[in-house]
Amino acid sequence: MMLCLKYLIPISCVLLLGVSVWVLFVPAYIQLIVSMVICALSVLGVIWFTFQIITIAKAPPGTGMPGMWRMTGLPGYQGGTK
């Protein structure tokens, strides 16, 4: 309850004031341009994230986390040949 009263309610009031100022004083064509830029950046972010997941999934174990699989060629725990 303290978190809500002390931080979240004031933050939400400031955000509400900011949105009100944005809607009242910024022209509609600028709002449209900004919303399209945000949408394009979001789509590019999803595409980049998907590409990263696919490339990490196809990579051998040592490339995603350096230092994790340094013992791969050694006998013992990691399944070496000896």
Secondary structure, 3 states (H helix, E strand, C coil): CHHHHHHHHHHHHHHHHHHHHHHHHCCHHHHHHHHHHHHHHHHHHHHHHHHHHHHHHHCCHHHHCCCCCCCCCCCCCCCCCC
